[in-house]
Amino acid sequence: MTTNKPATPLPYRYLRDEGQFIVDANGNIVAEIPCQGVSPEHGDYLTAACNAYPKLIEDRARLVEALQNLATGVPTHEDYYRAQALLRELGEA
């Protein structure tokens, strides 16, 4: 399996009032949100998604374990609550 991870250090920040740049933890520009025809909220969305990456990878492992438990017939309440918490955090539950 290929491992994907940010090439620059997290967390990213969106500099809405300074040219609409997304910068890494060291202040290096990693992206620019086009100024014409794009809502400034796109920068907020992109930085939130990038900054969520480490937690998503961690939670993915937990969900795989929960699914394996479901498949073997020994799910726990904790498995269910973990999955529900992740879906809520992602706005999906």
Contacts in CASP RR format, 6 or more apart in sequence:
PFRMAT RR
TARGET T0000
AUTHOR 0000-0000-0000
METHOD contacts of the structure
MODEL  1
MTTNKPATPLPYRYLRDEGQFIVDANGNIVAEIPCQGVSPEHGDYLTAAC
NAYPKLIEDRARLVEALQNLATGVPTHEDYYRAQALLRELGEA
5 53 0 8 1.000
6 12 0 8 1.000
6 24 0 8 1.000
6 50 0 8 1.000
6 53 0 8 1.000
8 24 0 8 1.000
8 25 0 8 1.000
8 26 0 8 1.000
8 28 0 8 1.000
8 30 0 8 1.000
9 24 0 8 1.000
9 25 0 8 1.000
9 26 0 8 1.000
10 24 0 8 1.000
10 25 0 8 1.000
10 50 0 8 1.000
10 51 0 8 1.000
10 53 0 8 1.000
10 54 0 8 1.000
11 25 0 8 1.000
11 47 0 8 1.000
11 50 0 8 1.000
11 51 0 8 1.000
12 22 0 8 1.000
12 23 0 8 1.000
12 24 0 8 1.000
12 25 0 8 1.000
12 30 0 8 1.000
12 46 0 8 1.000
12 47 0 8 1.000
12 50 0 8 1.000
12 51 0 8 1.000
13 22 0 8 1.000
13 23 0 8 1.000
13 27 0 8 1.000
13 47 0 8 1.000
14 20 0 8 1.000
14 21 0 8 1.000
14 22 0 8 1.000
14 33 0 8 1.000
14 43 0 8 1.000
14 44 0 8 1.000
14 46 0 8 1.000
14 47 0 8 1.000
15 21 0 8 1.000
15 22 0 8 1.000
15 23 0 8 1.000
16 40 0 8 1.000
16 43 0 8 1.000
16 44 0 8 1.000
19 32 0 8 1.000
19 35 0 8 1.000
20 32 0 8 1.000
20 33 0 8 1.000
20 34 0 8 1.000
20 35 0 8 1.000
20 40 0 8 1.000
20 43 0 8 1.000
21 29 0 8 1.000
21 31 0 8 1.000
21 32 0 8 1.000
21 33 0 8 1.000
22 29 0 8 1.000
22 30 0 8 1.000
22 31 0 8 1.000
22 32 0 8 1.000
22 33 0 8 1.000
22 43 0 8 1.000
22 46 0 8 1.000
22 47 0 8 1.000
22 50 0 8 1.000
23 29 0 8 1.000
23 30 0 8 1.000
24 30 0 8 1.000
31 46 0 8 1.000
33 40 0 8 1.000
33 42 0 8 1.000
33 43 0 8 1.000
33 46 0 8 1.000
59 82 0 8 1.000
59 86 0 8 1.000
62 82 0 8 1.000
62 86 0 8 1.000
63 82 0 8 1.000
63 83 0 8 1.000
63 86 0 8 1.000
65 79 0 8 1.000
66 75 0 8 1.000
66 79 0 8 1.000
66 80 0 8 1.000
66 82 0 8 1.000
66 83 0 8 1.000
69 75 0 8 1.000
69 76 0 8 1.000
69 79 0 8 1.000
70 79 0 8 1.000
84 93 0 8 1.000
87 93 0 8 1.000
END
